[in-house]
Amino acid sequence: MGKYMFHATYTGEGLVGLLKEGGSRRRAALTDTIEAMGGNVEGLYYAFGETDLYIICDLPDDATATAVSLNIAKAGALNMRATVLLTPEMVDEAVKKTVPYRPPGA
């Protein structure tokens, strides 16, 4: 399982739906979607600013996260972005790897 944070902004059409259904019903719908894809929602938050909605969730893999993001965006109510979240242990594993990289000009 991977952990992801989805960043979403409502379109005009999406805002009409949000105003009609309310935040709790939209949370339930998004949670149902993620659970149907084998995941679970850790948290869902509405926010002020350039991002209207944050969803922190676990999903089986990157392909599933991509499918969720694309299909939610395709519906036209939300514009989606996804961030892959890493645990401190994953970073520990990464820093132990040797990477054969040469910077430009070196």
N, C-alpha and C positions, 0 to 999 in steps of 0.2 A: 504494500500500500504506500502511496505517496501522499504527501500533504500539499495542498494547494490553497492559494488565496485568490478568489475571483474578485475583480473590481468591475463594477457595473454602473453604467449611467443610463437613466431612463430616457427613452425617446418620448415625443409628444403622445404617441399612441400608448406607450407603457404607463405614462403618468395618468392618463384617463383610466386605465385599468386599476392602477394603484389607488386612485381616489375612490373608485367604485368598490373595490374589494377590501382595502385596508392592508396594513402591514402584516398582520398575523396570518391572514389567508394567503398572501403572497409568499410568506415564509414557509407555510405548509406546502404550497405547490412546488417551490424550489427544493425543499427537503425531500419531497416525494420523488422528484426527478433524480436527485443525486443518489438516493437510496435505491432506486430502480436500476441504477448503473453499478450497483455493488459498493457504493460508498456510504459515508455518514457525515453529517454536518456537525462540526464542532461549535461553530458560532455563525450567526448571521446578524449583521448590524447595518442600519441605515445611518447615513452621515451627511453633514453639511460639507459643501466644497465641491471640487471638481468630480468627485466620485460619490454617487448616491447610495451605493450598496456594496458591502463587503461580505463575502461568504468564505469562511475557513472550513475546509473539509478534507476528508481522506477519500481517495479514489484508487482503484486498483493499479493504474499505470498512466503514463503520459498520453497514450492514445485515447484512453477513456476520458481523461480531462479535456483533451482537445475536442472530442465528440460532444461532450456536454456543452462546452463553450460555444462551439459552432452552431449547434442546434438551438440553443437558447437565443443566440444572436440572430439566427435565421428567422425566428418567429417575429422579429421586428420591434419588440417591446424594450429590449435592453441592448446596449452596446457593451461587449464583454472584453476583458483582458484577464489573463491568468498569470500568476506568479507561482513558481515552484518553491516551496518552503523546505529548508534543510535543517536537520537537527544539529546540535553541536557535535555529536558523534560522527555525523556524515562529514562535517568539516574536518574533524580530526583525521578521518580516513583519507580525505582529499589532500591534506597538507603533507601526508607521508608519501605521496606519489611523486616520482621524478618525471618531469615534463621536459622533453628535448625541444626547447624553444630558443630561437635566436632573434633578439629584437632588431628592428631596422637599423642599418648602419653599423652593427657590431661585428 
